[in-house]
Amino acid sequence: MALTGRSYWVALILVAVSVLAGALPALAQETTAADEMHAGIVAFKFSDYPGAAGHFRTALELSPSLPQARLFLATAYAQQYIAGDDSAANVAIAEQAIDEFKKVLSGDPTEQERYKSVVPIASLSFNLKRLDQAREYYGKAIELNPDEARNYFTIGLIDWTEASQQRTKTRSETGLTESEMISDPAACASLRVKNQQKVEDGMQRLQKALELQADNSDAMGYLNLLYRERAEYECDDPEARKADLKAADEWVDKAVASKKGEPKPEPKAEPKPEPEGEPKAEPEKAAPKQP
């Protein structure tokens, strides 16, 4: 039977609704890499790092060559890592971040993208106690940006960490108490062979950090510790030991004075989203954890 008048239009509308209803799921699923990047950036601004990582992964799936998507993804992973938490899941997220940063480096990154990849690799490696890799990548960071004090400071911190571990082992083997210094000539000689290069290198790196940032009280504090490490293996030279212990005390005084001169932190304001652009690592997460 032919449809006429109102019946015809009702039937036509029903057909149109049916077709549209069938197409809507497909239309809803359509998204572009740019859409996913935008959604990821918004999620990142509001500290939804898992959500941001999901959007950046999708953006890469849609457009594998999309500029900066890999760096954004790696940064979103890095922000989920909690320093000091040795759980398997936390270590795994750090390793995911490192892998993605290395993929950035294996491509054709700009110098800025390269720097923003090597520093997080170094920092995450340090917190994972992978000191050789941390030293390697902080060295790369210095090559890319020789004027950043933090990179010299952290390699100096690694030097002290390794030297202190060896000193602790030697003291334990000789049965010394906390207040005693190594006095056995053979133990001193052995410790000097193992630690002298690390101690001297660490001092130089911390001095460089202070050249670039004169009020760096942390660098002063670790210089104090490195002078004490050197004094530990100087039992064959009492005057040198005395001089280094005196220098260590002086660096403590300088560090205390520098901290007293630091401005008091202002009350924290409510966090606000940054202008749209590249995600940035939060300073407290980017900085290496000190032993």
CORKALIN-V375751 format. One line per field, one symbol per residue. phi: phi as a letter, one per 20 degrees, with the letter a starting at -180 (. if undefined). Layout:
BEGIN
phi = ???
END
This chain:
BEGIN
phi = .feclfgfffffffffffffffeggfffefbdffffffffffffgemeffffffffffgfffbgefgmfffffffffgfefdfneefgffffffffffgffffgffecffffffffdffffffffffemeffffffffffffffbfdefgffgfffffgfgffffffffffffemeegeedfcfgfffffffgfdgffffffffffffgffebfeffffffffgffffffffddfebgffffffffffffffffffffffefffffgfeffcffggrfgcffgfeffffef
END
